[in-house]
Amino acid sequence: MLIPIILSGGAGTRLWPVSRAGRPKPFIQLPDGQSLLQKTVLRAAAVGDGPVLTVTNRDHYFLTRDEYAGIDFPTPVQFDYLLEPSGRNTAPAIAAAALALRQQYGDDAIMLVLPADHLIADTAAFVAAVDCARTLAERGWLVTFGIPPTAPETGFGYIEAGPEQDEAPPARVVARFIEKPPVAQAQEYATSGRHFWNSGMFCFRVGDILNAMSVHAPDVASAVGDCWAATAVDQLPVTLDADTFSHVPDISIDYAVMEKAGRVAVVPVAFDWSDIGSWSALAAIVAADDNGNRILGEALLVDAGNCYINSPDRIVAGIGINDLLIIDTPDALLVAHRDHAQEVRQIVGQLKRQGHATVQLHRTVFRPWGSYTILEEGPRFKIKRIVVKPGASLSLQMHHHRSEHWVVVSGTAQVTNGEREILVKTDESSYIPAGTQHRLSNPGVIDCVMIEVQSGDYLGEDDIVRLGDIYGRS
């Protein structure tokens, strides 16, 4: 049985301000309306024999579930989840996934590890590469996928290939893994025919990767084993034990295992591939006008060339500009020269040190029950637009420092306000004083939309005492 493992983690800091910790890179919507995560799970479903297992942060579980629900799959797909309390890199994620599969399917099950943020257009070529990798994995090889380099890229790791693998041509034995090289070396690798970009995709049997982990990364194997033993695996979705997981080493599967193990093969792929690692990479998939400008949203340009503009919410006007990246969101604007696209992460680092809110969340924040958008805020007040999905419910909660006034503008709300249960219809409202237990549910069949006006001395999101929650967040 071949089981796809989708690794959906990482912050995607080079794609700020669209990618943020609360809604990172895999959830970015591409020009065709699908996200990177949705495209990945469609590829996974095309090759897997069993369920698709997604390893992601527990805070992204509901976002991921909603992304999958928005896809019309050709055939039914079963989804399993393994939730991490924090990010610890790819080696622990793969080890935990392997232990989960060993328990359910045994050591001979084959894992196909796919990062959630890659873009691959040619599904047929992808399927062919997976078939080759599967053949090798069935025979005990640890398999990676190599991308033929199209440029002397210094931002990727490389794989140097040895002789062709007789058991499953055109796969080749891996001679060595190479870290991100300087320009001169990258130029040599781009034309050698022996070097490939390291894609971060892998294929191996459960027993083989766990054995290799115990030999080459025993600290990871032991720590993840302790975590798995402490995890309540009968409670779905499975969430890894937070206390023991915090002691797991933070290390990639390349460093931990692949660079040290024997019987490692690389499958050279025949499909176009991008890890969408920067705004320049994302711009490349947008059609250019006669002046080389690529626009998502609305823009008016005069004497402008080779610019990428992403502004879905408001018009951008540019005069006499060239080679710029302009990324506009409701609460943050990025302007950068295209040659400096990789340096966006430095901006994010500075914002983190300042504790700036734009690192974590957008103005619109998605929750299991729907979403809220901050419309305006100031001293002692905040105004939100809240959308609650049919049948969904906010947690039973209270606030120490703020009161709230809810005005329903569309749909119907079932409101718990202290000891009272009331039905609030369109153009009606409910006032909740500070310290009062309250909850809002949508009993209808259409979205409930309301305006919330908060007032008080402190309006932070951490002033929420959850007393009960159908999504397990209390």
C-alpha positions in Angstrom: 0.0 0.0 0.0 1.3 3.4 -0.9 0.2 6.2 1.4 0.9 9.9 0.6 2.1 11.9 3.6 1.6 15.7 3.1 3.9 17.8 5.3 2.2 21.1 5.8 4.4 23.3 7.9 6.7 26.2 7.7 6.0 29.9 7.8 6.8 30.9 4.2 8.4 34.2 5.4 9.6 35.1 2.0 6.0 35.4 0.9 5.0 37.9 3.6 2.6 39.8 3.8 0.3 37.2 2.3 1.9 34.2 4.1 1.7 34.6 7.9 2.0 32.3 10.8 -1.8 32.0 11.2 -2.3 31.3 7.5 1.0 30.3 5.9 2.3 29.5 2.5 0.4 26.3 1.7 -2.9 28.2 2.0 -1.9 30.9 -0.5 -4.4 31.0 -3.3 -2.9 30.9 -6.8 -4.3 32.7 -9.9 -6.6 29.7 -10.8 -8.3 29.9 -7.4 -6.7 26.8 -5.9 -4.2 26.9 -3.0 -0.8 25.1 -3.0 -2.2 22.7 -0.4 -5.2 21.8 -2.6 -3.0 21.1 -5.6 -0.8 18.9 -3.5 -3.6 16.8 -2.1 -5.1 16.4 -5.6 -1.7 15.0 -6.7 -1.5 12.8 -3.7 -5.0 11.3 -4.3 -3.9 10.5 -7.9 -1.2 8.0 -6.7 -2.2 6.7 -3.3 -3.8 3.4 -2.5 -4.9 4.3 1.0 -5.8 7.4 2.9 -3.9 10.7 2.6 -2.1 11.5 5.9 -1.5 15.2 6.6 1.0 16.2 9.2 0.4 19.8 10.2 0.3 22.2 13.1 -2.7 21.7 15.4 -3.6 25.3 14.9 -4.0 24.7 11.1 -6.2 21.6 11.4 -9.5 23.3 10.7 -8.0 25.4 7.9 -6.7 22.2 6.3 -9.9 20.4 6.7 -11.8 23.3 5.0 -9.3 23.4 2.1 -9.9 19.7 1.4 -13.7 20.1 1.7 -13.5 22.7 -1.0 -12.2 20.2 -3.6 -14.3 18.1 -5.9 -12.2 14.9 -6.0 -12.8 12.4 -8.9 -13.2 9.6 -6.4 -13.8 9.6 -2.6 -10.7 10.2 -0.5 -10.1 9.3 3.2 -8.2 11.9 5.1 -6.2 11.2 8.3 -4.3 13.8 10.3 -1.3 14.0 12.6 -1.2 17.3 14.5 2.0 18.8 15.9 1.9 21.1 18.8 4.9 23.0 17.4 7.2 22.8 14.3 10.2 20.5 14.7 11.3 20.2 11.1 10.9 17.2 8.7 12.7 14.4 10.4 10.4 14.3 13.5 7.3 14.8 11.3 8.3 11.8 9.0 9.3 9.6 12.0 5.9 10.3 13.7 4.0 9.6 10.5 6.0 6.3 10.1 5.1 5.2 13.6 1.4 6.0 12.9 1.5 3.9 9.7 3.4 1.0 11.3 0.7 0.7 13.9 -2.1 0.6 11.3 -0.5 -1.0 8.2 2.8 -2.5 9.2 6.4 -2.0 8.1 5.8 -2.8 4.4 3.5 0.2 3.8 5.2 2.7 1.5 5.3 6.4 2.4 5.3 9.0 -0.3 6.4 12.3 1.4 5.1 15.4 -0.3 5.7 19.0 1.0 2.4 20.9 0.8 3.8 24.0 -0.9 5.2 22.7 -4.3 3.7 23.5 -7.7 3.8 20.7 -10.2 1.6 21.1 -13.4 2.3 17.8 -15.2 0.3 15.2 -13.1 1.0 12.4 -15.6 4.8 12.8 -15.3 4.5 13.0 -11.5 2.6 9.7 -11.5 5.3 8.1 -13.6 8.1 9.3 -11.3 6.2 8.0 -8.3 5.8 4.6 -10.0 9.6 4.4 -10.5 10.2 5.5 -6.8 7.7 2.9 -5.6 9.5 0.1 -7.4 12.7 1.0 -5.6 11.1 1.5 -2.2 9.5 -2.0 -2.4 13.1 -3.3 -2.8 14.4 -1.5 0.3 15.8 1.8 -1.2 15.3 5.2 0.3 14.3 7.3 -2.6 14.3 11.0 -3.3 13.2 13.0 -6.3 15.7 15.2 -8.2 14.8 18.2 -10.3 17.0 18.8 -13.4 18.3 22.4 -12.8 17.2 25.0 -15.2 19.5 27.8 -13.8 22.5 28.1 -11.4 20.2 28.4 -8.4 22.0 29.0 -5.1 18.9 28.8 -2.9 18.5 25.0 -3.3 20.4 22.0 -2.1 21.7 19.7 -4.8 22.0 15.9 -5.2 25.0 14.4 -7.1 23.9 11.3 -8.9 26.1 8.2 -9.5 25.4 5.4 -11.9 22.0 4.4 -13.2 20.0 2.1 -11.0 19.4 -1.2 -12.8 16.3 -2.1 -10.8 14.3 0.9 -11.9 15.8 3.1 -14.6 16.1 6.1 -15.0 16.7 6.2 -11.2 20.3 6.6 -10.1 22.3 5.9 -7.0 22.9 9.0 -4.9 26.6 9.8 -4.7 26.2 12.7 -2.2 24.0 15.5 -1.1 25.4 19.1 -1.4 24.4 22.1 0.6 23.4 25.4 -1.1 26.4 26.2 -3.3 28.1 29.4 -4.3 27.4 30.8 -7.7 30.4 29.3 -9.5 29.6 25.8 -8.3 25.9 26.2 -9.1 26.8 27.2 -12.6 28.8 24.0 -13.0 26.0 21.9 -11.5 23.4 23.4 -13.9 25.2 21.9 -16.9 26.9 18.8 -15.5 24.0 16.3 -16.1 25.0 14.7 -12.8 23.4 17.2 -10.4 19.8 17.8 -9.5 17.9 20.1 -7.2 16.8 18.4 -4.0 13.0 18.5 -4.2 12.3 17.5 -0.6 10.0 14.7 -1.8 10.7 11.1 -0.7 9.5 7.5 -1.0 10.4 4.6 1.3 8.9 1.7 3.3 7.9 2.4 6.8 10.2 -0.1 8.3 13.2 1.1 6.2 13.0 4.7 7.2 12.4 3.8 10.9 15.4 1.5 10.8 17.6 4.1 9.1 16.4 6.7 11.7 17.4 4.4 14.6 20.9 3.9 13.1 21.7 7.5 11.8 19.5 9.7 14.1 18.9 7.7 17.3 18.2 10.8 19.3 15.3 11.7 16.9 14.1 8.1 16.9 14.1 7.8 20.6 12.5 11.2 21.3 9.7 10.6 18.7 9.2 7.1 20.1 8.7 8.6 23.6 6.3 11.2 22.2 4.3 8.5 20.3 4.0 6.4 23.5 2.7 9.4 25.4 0.2 10.4 22.7 -3.5 9.5 22.9 -3.6 7.8 19.5 -7.3 6.7 19.9 -8.5 10.3 20.0 -9.0 11.7 16.5 -7.5 13.7 15.0 -4.3 12.4 16.6 -2.4 15.3 18.3 1.2 14.5 19.4 1.8 14.9 23.1 3.0 18.5 23.6 5.4 17.9 26.6 7.4 15.1 25.0 7.3 16.7 21.5 9.0 19.8 22.8 12.1 17.7 23.5 12.4 16.3 20.0 15.4 17.5 18.1 14.7 20.1 15.4 16.3 18.6 12.3 15.5 17.9 8.6 15.3 14.4 7.2 18.2 15.2 4.8 20.6 16.0 7.7 19.2 13.3 10.0 19.1 10.3 7.6 19.3 10.8 3.8 22.9 12.2 3.8 24.2 9.3 5.9 22.2 6.2 4.8 23.2 3.6 2.3 20.9 2.4 -0.5 19.7 5.9 -1.4 18.4 6.5 -4.9 17.3 9.6 -6.8 14.6 9.6 -9.5 15.2 12.4 -12.0 11.8 13.9 -12.8 10.4 15.0 -16.1 8.0 17.6 -14.8 8.2 21.4 -14.2 8.6 22.1 -10.5 8.6 25.1 -8.2 8.7 25.4 -4.5 7.2 28.9 -4.8 10.0 30.1 -2.5 9.7 33.8 -3.2 7.5 36.5 -4.8 9.6 36.2 -8.0 8.6 32.5 -8.2 5.0 33.3 -7.7 5.1 36.1 -10.3 6.5 33.6 -12.9 3.2 31.7 -13.0 1.2 34.9 -13.9 0.9 35.9 -17.6 2.9 39.0 -18.5 1.7 42.0 -20.5 3.7 43.6 -23.4 5.9 45.4 -20.9 6.7 42.4 -18.8 4.3 43.4 -16.0 2.4 40.7 -14.2 -0.7 41.8 -12.3 -3.1 40.1 -9.9 -6.0 42.4 -9.0 -6.3 45.9 -10.5 -3.4 48.2 -11.4 -2.8 51.2 -13.7 0.7 51.5 -14.9 2.4 54.2 -16.9 6.0 53.8 -18.2 6.4 50.7 -16.1 8.1 47.4 -16.9 8.9 44.0 -15.4 6.8 44.6 -12.3 4.7 42.1 -10.3 1.7 43.6 -8.5 -0.6 41.6 -6.3 -3.4 43.7 -5.0 -6.8 42.0 -4.8 -8.6 44.6 -2.7 -7.7 48.0 -4.1 -6.2 49.6 -7.2 -2.5 50.3 -7.4 -1.2 53.1 -9.7 2.4 53.1 -10.7 4.4 55.7 -12.9 7.9 55.3 -14.1 8.6 52.1 -12.1 10.6 49.0 -13.2 11.6 45.7 -11.7 9.4 46.1 -8.5 7.4 43.7 -6.4 4.3 45.4 -5.0 2.2 43.2 -2.6 -0.7 44.9 -1.0 -2.9 43.5 1.8 -5.5 45.4 4.0 -2.9 45.9 6.8 0.5 45.7 5.2 2.2 46.7 1.9 5.5 45.3 0.6 7.5 47.1 -2.0 10.8 45.5 -3.1 13.2 45.3 -6.0 12.8 42.0 -7.8 16.5 41.3 -7.2 15.9 41.4 -3.4 13.0 39.0 -3.3 14.8 36.5 -1.1 15.4 39.2 1.6 11.7 39.6 2.5 12.4 37.2 5.4 14.7 39.9 6.9 11.6 42.2 7.2 9.7 39.4 8.9 12.6 38.9 11.3 12.4 42.6 12.3 8.7 42.5 12.7 9.0 39.4 15.0 11.5 41.2 17.2 9.0 44.1 17.4 6.1 41.8 18.3 4.2 43.2 15.3 0.7 41.7 14.7 1.2 41.4 11.0 3.6 38.5 11.5 0.9 36.3 12.9 -2.6 37.2 11.6 -4.3 39.0 8.7 -7.2 41.5 9.2 -9.4 38.5 8.3 -8.9 35.6 10.6 -10.3 32.1 9.9 -11.7 30.0 12.7 -13.4 26.5 12.8 -16.8 28.2 12.9 -16.1 30.8 10.2 -14.1 34.0 10.2 -13.8 37.5 11.5 -12.5 40.7 9.9 -11.2 43.7 11.9 -12.9 46.7 10.4 -11.6 49.4 12.7 -9.9 49.8 16.1 -8.7 52.5 18.4 -8.4 53.4 22.0 -11.0 51.4 24.0 -12.9 50.1 20.9 -12.7 47.5 18.1 -15.2 46.7 15.4 -15.4 43.3 13.7 -17.4 41.7 11.0 -18.1 38.1 12.0 -19.3 35.3 9.7 -20.6 32.1 11.3 -21.2 29.1 9.1 -24.5 27.2 9.2 -24.5 24.8 12.1 -21.4 26.2 13.6 -20.9 27.7 17.0 -18.4 30.0 18.8 -17.1 28.7 22.2 -18.9 29.4 25.4 -16.7 32.1 26.8 -16.3 35.3 28.8 -14.1 38.3 28.9 -12.6 40.1 31.9 -11.9 43.5 30.3 -14.4 44.1 27.5 -18.1 44.2 26.7 -19.5 43.3 23.3 -22.5 44.5 21.3 -23.7 42.1 18.5 -25.8 43.4 15.6 -27.0 40.7 13.2 -27.0 42.0 9.6 -27.8 38.7 7.8 -29.1 35.3 8.9 -30.1 34.3 12.4 -28.1 33.9 15.6 -28.8 31.8 18.6 -27.2 33.7 21.5 -26.4 32.6 25.0 -26.2 35.7 27.1 -25.7 34.8 30.8 -28.7 32.7 31.8 -30.8 33.6 28.8 -31.1 31.9 25.4 -32.4 34.2 22.7 -32.8 34.2 19.0 -31.4 37.3 17.3 -32.7 38.0 13.8 -31.6 40.4 11.1 -31.5 44.1 12.3 -31.7 42.9 16.0 -28.9 43.0 18.6 -27.7 41.7 21.9 -25.4 43.4 24.5 -23.0 41.3 26.5 -21.4 43.0 29.6 -17.9 42.1 30.6 -17.7 39.0 32.8 -20.9 37.5 31.3 -20.8 34.0 29.9 -21.9 34.0 26.2 -22.0 32.0 23.0 -23.2 32.6 19.5 -24.4 29.7 17.2 -25.9 29.7 13.7 -29.1 27.5 13.7 -29.9 28.5 10.1 -28.9 27.2 6.6 -27.2 30.4 5.4 -24.2 32.3 6.9 -24.9 34.4 9.9 -23.2 37.8 9.5 -23.0 40.2 12.3 -21.1 43.3 13.4 -19.4 43.1 16.8 -18.5 46.3 18.7 -16.1 45.8 21.5 -15.4 48.4 24.2 -13.2 48.2 27.3 -9.7 48.8 28.7 -8.1 45.8 27.0 -9.2 44.3 23.7 -6.6 41.6 23.0 -7.6 38.2 21.6 -6.0 36.6 24.7 -8.8 38.0 26.9 -10.9 35.0 26.1 -11.8 32.5 28.8 -13.2 29.4 27.0 -15.6 27.5 29.2 -16.8 25.0 26.5 -16.0 24.4 22.9 -17.3 21.9 20.3 -13.9 22.2 18.5 -11.8 21.1 21.5 -10.2 24.4 22.2 -11.3 25.0 25.8 
